[in-house]
Amino acid sequence: MSRVKIDTPAPDFSLEDFNGVKVSLSDFRDKKHVIMVLNRGFS
């Protein structure tokens, strides 16, 4: 994956939420605040 430069928009991506529903970053375009929590699991 290529690096993202500082002060540029984040690339669009999709993930499943905790209910298994696919959600894309672009779904939140034009929203004032977006909080993302990514859990990498436990070791």
mmCIF entry with sequence, helices, sheets and N, C-alpha, C, O atoms, coordinates in Angstrom:
data_MODEL
# 
_entry.id   MODEL 
# 
_entity.id                         1 
_entity.type                       polymer 
_entity.pdbx_number_of_molecules   1 
# 
_entity_poly.entity_id                      1 
_entity_poly.type                           'polypeptide(L)' 
_entity_poly.nstd_linkage                   no 
_entity_poly.nstd_monomer                   no 
_entity_poly.pdbx_seq_one_letter_code       MSRVKIDTPAPDFSLEDFNGVKVSLSDFRDKKHVIMVLNRGFS 
_entity_poly.pdbx_seq_one_letter_code_can   MSRVKIDTPAPDFSLEDFNGVKVSLSDFRDKKHVIMVLNRGFS 
_entity_poly.pdbx_strand_id                 A 
# 
loop_
_entity_poly_seq.entity_id 
_entity_poly_seq.num 
_entity_poly_seq.mon_id 
_entity_poly_seq.hetero 
1 1  MET n 
1 2  SER n 
1 3  ARG n 
1 4  VAL n 
1 5  LYS n 
1 6  ILE n 
1 7  ASP n 
1 8  THR n 
1 9  PRO n 
1 10 ALA n 
1 11 PRO n 
1 12 ASP n 
1 13 PHE n 
1 14 SER n 
1 15 LEU n 
1 16 GLU n 
1 17 ASP n 
1 18 PHE n 
1 19 ASN n 
1 20 GLY n 
1 21 VAL n 
1 22 LYS n 
1 23 VAL n 
1 24 SER n 
1 25 LEU n 
1 26 SER n 
1 27 ASP n 
1 28 PHE n 
1 29 ARG n 
1 30 ASP n 
1 31 LYS n 
1 32 LYS n 
1 33 HIS n 
1 34 VAL n 
1 35 ILE n 
1 36 MET n 
1 37 VAL n 
1 38 LEU n 
1 39 ASN n 
1 40 ARG n 
1 41 GLY n 
1 42 PHE n 
1 43 SER n 
# 
_struct_asym.id          A 
_struct_asym.entity_id   1 
# 
_struct_conf.conf_type_id            HELX_P 
_struct_conf.id                      HELX_P1 
_struct_conf.pdbx_PDB_helix_id       AA1 
_struct_conf.beg_label_comp_id       LEU 
_struct_conf.beg_label_asym_id       A 
_struct_conf.beg_label_seq_id        25 
_struct_conf.pdbx_beg_PDB_ins_code   ? 
_struct_conf.end_label_comp_id       PHE 
_struct_conf.end_label_asym_id       A 
_struct_conf.end_label_seq_id        28 
_struct_conf.pdbx_end_PDB_ins_code   ? 
_struct_conf.beg_auth_comp_id        LEU 
_struct_conf.beg_auth_asym_id        A 
_struct_conf.beg_auth_seq_id         25 
_struct_conf.end_auth_comp_id        PHE 
_struct_conf.end_auth_asym_id        A 
_struct_conf.end_auth_seq_id         28 
_struct_conf.pdbx_PDB_helix_class    5 
_struct_conf.details                 ? 
_struct_conf.pdbx_PDB_helix_length   4 
# 
_struct_conf_type.id          HELX_P 
_struct_conf_type.criteria    ? 
_struct_conf_type.reference   ? 
# 
_struct_sheet.id               AA1 
_struct_sheet.type             ? 
_struct_sheet.number_strands   2 
_struct_sheet.details          ? 
# 
_struct_sheet_order.sheet_id     AA1 
_struct_sheet_order.range_id_1   1 
_struct_sheet_order.range_id_2   2 
_struct_sheet_order.offset       ? 
_struct_sheet_order.sense        anti-parallel 
# 
loop_
_struct_sheet_range.sheet_id 
_struct_sheet_range.id 
_struct_sheet_range.beg_label_comp_id 
_struct_sheet_range.beg_label_asym_id 
_struct_sheet_range.beg_label_seq_id 
_struct_sheet_range.pdbx_beg_PDB_ins_code 
_struct_sheet_range.end_label_comp_id 
_struct_sheet_range.end_label_asym_id 
_struct_sheet_range.end_label_seq_id 
_struct_sheet_range.pdbx_end_PDB_ins_code 
_struct_sheet_range.beg_auth_comp_id 
_struct_sheet_range.beg_auth_asym_id 
_struct_sheet_range.beg_auth_seq_id 
_struct_sheet_range.end_auth_comp_id 
_struct_sheet_range.end_auth_asym_id 
_struct_sheet_range.end_auth_seq_id 
AA1 1 SER A 14 ? GLU A 16 ? SER A 14 GLU A 16 
AA1 2 LYS A 22 ? SER A 24 ? LYS A 22 SER A 24 
# 
loop_
_atom_site.group_PDB 
_atom_site.id 
_atom_site.type_symbol 
_atom_site.label_atom_id 
_atom_site.label_alt_id 
_atom_site.label_comp_id 
_atom_site.label_asym_id 
_atom_site.label_entity_id 
_atom_site.label_seq_id 
_atom_site.pdbx_PDB_ins_code 
_atom_site.Cartn_x 
_atom_site.Cartn_y 
_atom_site.Cartn_z 
_atom_site.occupancy 
_atom_site.B_iso_or_equiv 
_atom_site.pdbx_formal_charge 
_atom_site.auth_seq_id 
_atom_site.auth_comp_id 
_atom_site.auth_asym_id 
_atom_site.auth_atom_id 
_atom_site.pdbx_PDB_model_num 
ATOM 1   N N  . MET A 1 1  ? 0.851   -1.168  0.000  1.00 0.00 ? 1  MET A N  1 
ATOM 2   C CA . MET A 1 1  ? 0.000   0.000   0.000  1.00 0.00 ? 1  MET A CA 1 
ATOM 3   C C  . MET A 1 1  ? 0.901   1.235   0.000  1.00 0.00 ? 1  MET A C  1 
ATOM 4   O O  . MET A 1 1  ? 1.893   1.287   0.727  1.00 0.00 ? 1  MET A O  1 
ATOM 5   N N  . SER A 1 2  ? 0.556   2.205   -0.801 1.00 0.00 ? 2  SER A N  1 
ATOM 6   C CA . SER A 1 2  ? 1.349   3.427   -0.864 1.00 0.00 ? 2  SER A CA 1 
ATOM 7   C C  . SER A 1 2  ? 1.059   4.314   0.342  1.00 0.00 ? 2  SER A C  1 
ATOM 8   O O  . SER A 1 2  ? 0.005   4.203   0.968  1.00 0.00 ? 2  SER A O  1 
ATOM 9   N N  . ARG A 1 3  ? 1.989   5.179   0.653  1.00 0.00 ? 3  ARG A N  1 
ATOM 10  C CA . ARG A 1 3  ? 1.825   6.092   1.786  1.00 0.00 ? 3  ARG A CA 1 
ATOM 11  C C  . ARG A 1 3  ? 0.903   7.247   1.418  1.00 0.00 ? 3  ARG A C  1 
ATOM 12  O O  . ARG A 1 3  ? 0.819   7.650   0.259  1.00 0.00 ? 3  ARG A O  1 
ATOM 13  N N  . VAL A 1 4  ? 0.222   7.763   2.417  1.00 0.00 ? 4  VAL A N  1 
ATOM 14  C CA . VAL A 1 4  ? -0.646  8.918   2.235  1.00 0.00 ? 4  VAL A CA 1 
ATOM 15  C C  . VAL A 1 4  ? 0.102   10.139  2.740  1.00 0.00 ? 4  VAL A C  1 
ATOM 16  O O  . VAL A 1 4  ? 0.642   10.123  3.847  1.00 0.00 ? 4  VAL A O  1 
ATOM 17  N N  . LYS A 1 5  ? 0.140   11.186  1.948  1.00 0.00 ? 5  LYS A N  1 
ATOM 18  C CA . LYS A 1 5  ? 0.817   12.413  2.353  1.00 0.00 ? 5  LYS A CA 1 
ATOM 19  C C  . LYS A 1 5  ? -0.021  13.174  3.374  1.00 0.00 ? 5  LYS A C  1 
ATOM 20  O O  . LYS A 1 5  ? -1.251  13.119  3.354  1.00 0.00 ? 5  LYS A O  1 
ATOM 21  N N  . ILE A 1 6  ? 0.658   13.874  4.256  1.00 0.00 ? 6  ILE A N  1 
ATOM 22  C CA . ILE A 1 6  ? -0.008  14.691  5.270  1.00 0.00 ? 6  ILE A CA 1 
ATOM 23  C C  . ILE A 1 6  ? -0.805  15.796  4.587  1.00 0.00 ? 6  ILE A C  1 
ATOM 24  O O  . ILE A 1 6  ? -0.392  16.324  3.555  1.00 0.00 ? 6  ILE A O  1 
ATOM 25  N N  . ASP A 1 7  ? -1.938  16.136  5.165  1.00 0.00 ? 7  ASP A N  1 
ATOM 26  C CA . ASP A 1 7  ? -2.842  17.195  4.673  1.00 0.00 ? 7  ASP A CA 1 
ATOM 27  C C  . ASP A 1 7  ? -3.493  16.860  3.340  1.00 0.00 ? 7  ASP A C  1 
ATOM 28  O O  . ASP A 1 7  ? -3.824  17.759  2.567  1.00 0.00 ? 7  ASP A O  1 
ATOM 29  N N  . THR A 1 8  ? -3.682  15.569  3.064  1.00 0.00 ? 8  THR A N  1 
ATOM 30  C CA . THR A 1 8  ? -4.444  15.152  1.888  1.00 0.00 ? 8  THR A CA 1 
ATOM 31  C C  . THR A 1 8  ? -5.626  14.323  2.368  1.00 0.00 ? 8  THR A C  1 
ATOM 32  O O  . THR A 1 8  ? -5.549  13.704  3.429  1.00 0.00 ? 8  THR A O  1 
ATOM 33  N N  . PRO A 1 9  ? -6.709  14.299  1.614  1.00 0.00 ? 9  PRO A N  1 
ATOM 34  C CA . PRO A 1 9  ? -7.868  13.497  2.029  1.00 0.00 ? 9  PRO A CA 1 
ATOM 35  C C  . PRO A 1 9  ? -7.502  12.020  2.143  1.00 0.00 ? 9  PRO A C  1 
ATOM 36  O O  . PRO A 1 9  ? -6.687  11.515  1.371  1.00 0.00 ? 9  PRO A O  1 
ATOM 37  N N  . ALA A 1 10 ? -8.100  11.336  3.100  1.00 0.00 ? 10 ALA A N  1 
ATOM 38  C CA . ALA A 1 10 ? -7.873  9.903   3.266  1.00 0.00 ? 10 ALA A CA 1 
ATOM 39  C C  . ALA A 1 10 ? -8.471  9.159   2.079  1.00 0.00 ? 10 ALA A C  1 
ATOM 40  O O  . ALA A 1 10 ? -9.516  9.557   1.564  1.00 0.00 ? 10 ALA A O  1 
ATOM 41  N N  . PRO A 1 11 ? -7.828  8.092   1.641  1.00 0.00 ? 11 PRO A N  1 
ATOM 42  C CA . PRO A 1 11 ? -8.404  7.292   0.555  1.00 0.00 ? 11 PRO A CA 1 
ATOM 43  C C  . PRO A 1 11 ? -9.664  6.579   1.043  1.00 0.00 ? 11 PRO A C  1 
ATOM 44  O O  . PRO A 1 11 ? -9.766  6.213   2.214  1.00 0.00 ? 11 PRO A O  1 
ATOM 45  N N  . ASP A 1 12 ? -10.607 6.387   0.149  1.00 0.00 ? 12 ASP A N  1 
ATOM 46  C CA . ASP A 1 12 ? -11.838 5.705   0.523  1.00 0.00 ? 12 ASP A CA 1 
ATOM 47  C C  . ASP A 1 12 ? -11.543 4.229   0.770  1.00 0.00 ? 12 ASP A C  1 
ATOM 48  O O  . ASP A 1 12 ? -10.730 3.628   0.068  1.00 0.00 ? 12 ASP A O  1 
ATOM 49  N N  . PHE A 1 13 ? -12.196 3.653   1.755  1.00 0.00 ? 13 PHE A N  1 
ATOM 50  C CA . PHE A 1 13 ? -12.082 2.223   2.038  1.00 0.00 ? 13 PHE A CA 1 
ATOM 51  C C  . PHE A 1 13 ? -13.373 1.756   2.681  1.00 0.00 ? 13 PHE A C  1 
ATOM 52  O O  . PHE A 1 13 ? -14.164 2.569   3.159  1.00 0.00 ? 13 PHE A O  1 
ATOM 53  N N  . SER A 1 14 ? -13.585 0.454   2.693  1.00 0.00 ? 14 SER A N  1 
ATOM 54  C CA . SER A 1 14 ? -14.789 -0.137  3.274  1.00 0.00 ? 14 SER A CA 1 
ATOM 55  C C  . SER A 1 14 ? -14.402 -1.205  4.280  1.00 0.00 ? 14 SER A C  1 
ATOM 56  O O  . SER A 1 14 ? -13.420 -1.924  4.097  1.00 0.00 ? 14 SER A O  1 
ATOM 57  N N  . LEU A 1 15 ? -15.184 -1.299  5.345  1.00 0.00 ? 15 LEU A N  1 
ATOM 58  C CA . LEU A 1 15 ? -15.037 -2.314  6.378  1.00 0.00 ? 15 LEU A CA 1 
ATOM 59  C C  . LEU A 1 15 ? -16.421 -2.729  6.835  1.00 0.00 ? 15 LEU A C  1 
ATOM 60  O O  . LEU A 1 15 ? -17.402 -2.029  6.582  1.00 0.00 ? 15 LEU A O  1 
ATOM 61  N N  . GLU A 1 16 ? -16.500 -3.866  7.509  1.00 0.00 ? 16 GLU A N  1 
ATOM 62  C CA . GLU A 1 16 ? -17.770 -4.276  8.094  1.00 0.00 ? 16 GLU A CA 1 
ATOM 63  C C  . GLU A 1 16 ? -17.848 -3.762  9.523  1.00 0.00 ? 16 GLU A C  1 
ATOM 64  O O  . GLU A 1 16 ? -16.861 -3.800  10.257 1.00 0.00 ? 16 GLU A O  1 
ATOM 65  N N  . ASP A 1 17 ? -19.032 -3.278  9.918  1.00 0.00 ? 17 ASP A N  1 
ATOM 66  C CA . ASP A 1 17 ? -19.212 -2.847  11.301 1.00 0.00 ? 17 ASP A CA 1 
ATOM 67  C C  . ASP A 1 17 ? -19.491 -4.072  12.175 1.00 0.00 ? 17 ASP A C  1 
ATOM 68  O O  . ASP A 1 17 ? -19.459 -5.197  11.678 1.00 0.00 ? 17 ASP A O  1 
ATOM 69  N N  . PHE A 1 18 ? -19.762 -3.874  13.455 1.00 0.00 ? 18 PHE A N  1 
ATOM 70  C CA . PHE A 1 18 ? -19.936 -4.997  14.366 1.00 0.00 ? 18 PHE A CA 1 
ATOM 71  C C  . PHE A 1 18 ? -21.188 -5.805  14.080 1.00 0.00 ? 18 PHE A C  1 
ATOM 72  O O  . PHE A 1 18 ? -21.354 -6.899  14.619 1.00 0.00 ? 18 PHE A O  1 
ATOM 73  N N  . ASN A 1 19 ? -22.085 -5.274  13.228 1.00 0.00 ? 19 ASN A N  1 
ATOM 74  C CA . ASN A 1 19 ? -23.272 -6.020  12.808 1.00 0.00 ? 19 ASN A CA 1 
ATOM 75  C C  . ASN A 1 19 ? -23.080 -6.703  11.459 1.00 0.00 ? 19 ASN A C  1 
ATOM 76  O O  . ASN A 1 19 ? -23.999 -7.347  10.952 1.00 0.00 ? 19 ASN A O  1 
ATOM 77  N N  . GLY A 1 20 ? -21.887 -6.565  10.871 1.00 0.00 ? 20 GLY A N  1 
ATOM 78  C CA . GLY A 1 20 ? -21.610 -7.172  9.576  1.00 0.00 ? 20 GLY A CA 1 
ATOM 79  C C  . GLY A 1 20 ? -22.063 -6.343  8.391  1.00 0.00 ? 20 GLY A C  1 
ATOM 80  O O  . GLY A 1 20 ? -22.072 -6.834  7.263  1.00 0.00 ? 20 GLY A O  1 
ATOM 81  N N  . VAL A 1 21 ? -22.443 -5.084  8.626  1.00 0.00 ? 21 VAL A N  1 
ATOM 82  C CA . VAL A 1 21 ? -22.888 -4.189  7.561  1.00 0.00 ? 21 VAL A CA 1 
ATOM 83  C C  . VAL A 1 21 ? -21.674 -3.463  6.991  1.00 0.00 ? 21 VAL A C  1 
ATOM 84  O O  . VAL A 1 21 ? -20.869 -2.907  7.739  1.00 0.00 ? 21 VAL A O  1 
ATOM 85  N N  . LYS A 1 22 ? -21.545 -3.470  5.668  1.00 0.00 ? 22 LYS A N  1 
ATOM 86  C CA . LYS A 1 22 ? -20.419 -2.808  5.018  1.00 0.00 ? 22 LYS A CA 1 
ATOM 87  C C  . LYS A 1 22 ? -20.569 -1.285  5.104  1.00 0.00 ? 22 LYS A C  1 
ATOM 88  O O  . LYS A 1 22 ? -21.607 -0.733  4.740  1.00 0.00 ? 22 LYS A O  1 
ATOM 89  N N  . VAL A 1 23 ? -19.527 -0.621  5.588  1.00 0.00 ? 23 VAL A N  1 
ATOM 90  C CA . VAL A 1 23 ? -19.522 0.832   5.758  1.00 0.00 ? 23 VAL A CA 1 
ATOM 91  C C  . VAL A 1 23 ? -18.284 1.378   5.071  1.00 0.00 ? 23 VAL A C  1 
ATOM 92  O O  . VAL A 1 23 ? -17.190 0.844   5.251  1.00 0.00 ? 23 VAL A O  1 
ATOM 93  N N  . SER A 1 24 ? -18.441 2.429   4.292  1.00 0.00 ? 24 SER A N  1 
ATOM 94  C CA . SER A 1 24 ? -17.321 3.064   3.596  1.00 0.00 ? 24 SER A CA 1 
ATOM 95  C C  . SER A 1 24 ? -17.033 4.428   4.194  1.00 0.00 ? 24 SER A C  1 
ATOM 96  O O  . SER A 1 24 ? -17.931 5.096   4.707  1.00 0.00 ? 24 SER A O  1 
ATOM 97  N N  . LEU A 1 25 ? -15.789 4.829   4.125  1.00 0.00 ? 25 LEU A N  1 
ATOM 98  C CA . LEU A 1 25 ? -15.424 6.162   4.600  1.00 0.00 ? 25 LEU A CA 1 
ATOM 99  C C  . LEU A 1 25 ? -16.229 7.218   3.844  1.00 0.00 ? 25 LEU A C  1 
ATOM 100 O O  . LEU A 1 25 ? -16.623 8.228   4.427  1.00 0.00 ? 25 LEU A O  1 
ATOM 101 N N  . SER A 1 26 ? -16.473 6.995   2.568  1.00 0.00 ? 26 SER A N  1 
ATOM 102 C CA . SER A 1 26 ? -17.226 7.971   1.771  1.00 0.00 ? 26 SER A CA 1 
ATOM 103 C C  . SER A 1 26 ? -18.670 8.131   2.254  1.00 0.00 ? 26 SER A C  1 
ATOM 104 O O  . SER A 1 26 ? -19.315 9.126   1.922  1.00 0.00 ? 26 SER A O  1 
ATOM 105 N N  . ASP A 1 27 ? -19.190 7.174   3.029  1.00 0.00 ? 27 ASP A N  1 
ATOM 106 C CA . ASP A 1 27 ? -20.534 7.313   3.602  1.00 0.00 ? 27 ASP A CA 1 
ATOM 107 C C  . ASP A 1 27 ? -20.616 8.497   4.556  1.00 0.00 ? 27 ASP A C  1 
ATOM 108 O O  . ASP A 1 27 ? -21.701 9.006   4.834  1.00 0.00 ? 27 ASP A O  1 
ATOM 109 N N  . PHE A 1 28 ? -19.465 8.930   5.054  1.00 0.00 ? 28 PHE A N  1 
ATOM 110 C CA . PHE A 1 28 ? -19.425 10.006  6.046  1.00 0.00 ? 28 PHE A CA 1 
ATOM 111 C C  . PHE A 1 28 ? -18.936 11.335  5.460  1.00 0.00 ? 28 PHE A C  1 
ATOM 112 O O  . PHE A 1 28 ? -18.673 12.287  6.195  1.00 0.00 ? 28 PHE A O  1 
ATOM 113 N N  . ARG A 1 29 ? -18.819 11.388  4.138  1.00 0.00 ? 29 ARG A N  1 
ATOM 114 C CA . ARG A 1 29 ? -18.393 12.625  3.479  1.00 0.00 ? 29 ARG A CA 1 
ATOM 115 C C  . ARG A 1 29 ? -19.337 13.764  3.859  1.00 0.00 ? 29 ARG A C  1 
ATOM 116 O O  . ARG A 1 29 ? -20.550 13.568  3.937  1.00 0.00 ? 29 ARG A O  1 
ATOM 117 N N  . ASP A 1 30 ? -18.794 14.923  4.089  1.00 0.00 ? 30 ASP A N  1 
ATOM 118 C CA . ASP A 1 30 ? -19.527 16.133  4.470  1.00 0.00 ? 30 ASP A CA 1 
ATOM 119 C C  . ASP A 1 30 ? -20.079 16.096  5.897  1.00 0.00 ? 30 ASP A C  1 
ATOM 120 O O  . ASP A 1 30 ? -20.859 16.970  6.274  1.00 0.00 ? 30 ASP A O  1 
ATOM 121 N N  . LYS A 1 31 ? -19.690 15.108  6.688  1.00 0.00 ? 31 LYS A N  1 
ATOM 122 C CA . LYS A 1 31 ? -20.034 15.100  8.104  1.00 0.00 ? 31 LYS A CA 1 
ATOM 123 C C  . LYS A 1 31 ? -18.971 15.910  8.833  1.00 0.00 ? 31 LYS A C  1 
ATOM 124 O O  . LYS A 1 31 ? -17.813 15.940  8.417  1.00 0.00 ? 31 LYS A O  1 
ATOM 125 N N  . LYS A 1 32 ? -19.358 16.557  9.904  1.00 0.00 ? 32 LYS A N  1 
ATOM 126 C CA . LYS A 1 32 ? -18.411 17.417  10.602 1.00 0.00 ? 32 LYS A CA 1 
ATOM 127 C C  . LYS A 1 32 ? -17.360 16.609  11.355 1.00 0.00 ? 32 LYS A C  1 
ATOM 128 O O  . LYS A 1 32 ? -16.185 16.977  11.343 1.00 0.00 ? 32 LYS A O  1 
ATOM 129 N N  . HIS A 1 33 ? -17.755 15.514  12.011 1.00 0.00 ? 33 HIS A N  1 
ATOM 130 C CA . HIS A 1 33 ? -16.820 14.713  12.801 1.00 0.00 ? 33 HIS A CA 1 
ATOM 131 C C  . HIS A 1 33 ? -17.031 13.240  12.504 1.00 0.00 ? 33 HIS A C  1 
ATOM 132 O O  . HIS A 1 33 ? -18.164 12.776  12.374 1.00 0.00 ? 33 HIS A O  1 
ATOM 133 N N  . VAL A 1 34 ? -15.938 12.518  12.400 1.00 0.00 ? 34 VAL A N  1 
ATOM 134 C CA . VAL A 1 34 ? -15.980 11.071  12.244 1.00 0.00 ? 34 VAL A CA 1 
ATOM 135 C C  . VAL A 1 34 ? -14.969 10.483  13.209 1.00 0.00 ? 34 VAL A C  1 
ATOM 136 O O  . VAL A 1 34 ? -13.806 10.885  13.213 1.00 0.00 ? 34 VAL A O  1 
ATOM 137 N N  . ILE A 1 35 ? -15.400 9.534   14.028 1.00 0.00 ? 35 ILE A N  1 
ATOM 138 C CA . ILE A 1 35 ? -14.499 8.845   14.954 1.00 0.00 ? 35 ILE A CA 1 
ATOM 139 C C  . ILE A 1 35 ? -14.404 7.398   14.507 1.00 0.00 ? 35 ILE A C  1 
ATOM 140 O O  . ILE A 1 35 ? -15.415 6.713   14.349 1.00 0.00 ? 35 ILE A O  1 
ATOM 141 N N  . MET A 1 36 ? -13.188 6.948   14.308 1.00 0.00 ? 36 MET A N  1 
ATOM 142 C CA . MET A 1 36 ? -12.962 5.560   13.898 1.00 0.00 ? 36 MET A CA 1 
ATOM 143 C C  . MET A 1 36 ? -12.205 4.842   15.004 1.00 0.00 ? 36 MET A C  1 
ATOM 144 O O  . MET A 1 36 ? -11.236 5.365   15.554 1.00 0.00 ? 36 MET A O  1 
ATOM 145 N N  . VAL A 1 37 ? -12.658 3.649   15.317 1.00 0.00 ? 37 VAL A N  1 
ATOM 146 C CA . VAL A 1 37 ? -11.968 2.799   16.283 1.00 0.00 ? 37 VAL A CA 1 
ATOM 147 C C  . VAL A 1 37 ? -11.652 1.493   15.572 1.00 0.00 ? 37 VAL A C  1 
ATOM 148 O O  . VAL A 1 37 ? -12.558 0.784   15.134 1.00 0.00 ? 37 VAL A O  1 
ATOM 149 N N  . LEU A 1 38 ? -10.375 1.177   15.458 1.00 0.00 ? 38 LEU A N  1 
ATOM 150 C CA . LEU A 1 38 ? -9.941  -0.047  14.798 1.00 0.00 ? 38 LEU A CA 1 
ATOM 151 C C  . LEU A 1 38 ? -9.345  -0.973  15.846 1.00 0.00 ? 38 LEU A C  1 
ATOM 152 O O  . LEU A 1 38 ? -8.416  -0.595  16.560 1.00 0.00 ? 38 LEU A O  1 
ATOM 153 N N  . ASN A 1 39 ? -9.871  -2.170  15.937 1.00 0.00 ? 39 ASN A N  1 
ATOM 154 C CA . ASN A 1 39 ? -9.382  -3.150  16.897 1.00 0.00 ? 39 ASN A CA 1 
ATOM 155 C C  . ASN A 1 39 ? -8.553  -4.173  16.145 1.00 0.00 ? 39 ASN A C  1 
ATOM 156 O O  . ASN A 1 39 ? -9.071  -4.885  15.285 1.00 0.00 ? 39 ASN A O  1 
ATOM 157 N N  . ARG A 1 40 ? -7.284  -4.250  16.460 1.00 0.00 ? 40 ARG A N  1 
ATOM 158 C CA . ARG A 1 40 ? -6.395  -5.208  15.796 1.00 0.00 ? 40 ARG A CA 1 
ATOM 159 C C  . ARG A 1 40 ? -6.434  -6.567  16.475 1.00 0.00 ? 40 ARG A C  1 
ATOM 160 O O  . ARG A 1 40 ? -5.713  -7.477  16.066 1.00 0.00 ? 40 ARG A O  1 
ATOM 161 N N  . GLY A 1 41 ? -7.241  -6.722  17.482 1.00 0.00 ? 41 GLY A N  1 
ATOM 162 C CA . GLY A 1 41 ? -7.352  -8.005  18.170 1.00 0.00 ? 41 GLY A CA 1 
ATOM 163 C C  . GLY A 1 41 ? -6.417  -8.085  19.353 1.00 0.00 ? 41 GLY A C  1 
ATOM 164 O O  . GLY A 1 41 ? -5.644  -7.166  19.626 1.00 0.00 ? 41 GLY A O  1 
ATOM 165 N N  . PHE A 1 42 ? -6.502  -9.171  20.029 1.00 0.00 ? 42 PHE A N  1 
ATOM 166 C CA . PHE A 1 42 ? -5.672  -9.377  21.215 1.00 0.00 ? 42 PHE A CA 1 
ATOM 167 C C  . PHE A 1 42 ? -4.653  -10.456 20.918 1.00 0.00 ? 42 PHE A C  1 
ATOM 168 O O  . PHE A 1 42 ? -4.925  -11.404 20.181 1.00 0.00 ? 42 PHE A O  1 
ATOM 169 N N  . SER A 1 43 ? -3.467  -10.298 21.505 1.00 0.00 ? 43 SER A N  1 
ATOM 170 C CA . SER A 1 43 ? -2.430  -11.303 21.270 1.00 0.00 ? 43 SER A CA 1 
ATOM 171 C C  . SER A 1 43 ? -2.271  -12.218 22.456 1.00 0.00 ? 43 SER A C  1 
ATOM 172 O O  . SER A 1 43 ? -1.439  -13.125 22.429 1.00 0.00 ? 43 SER A O  1 
# 
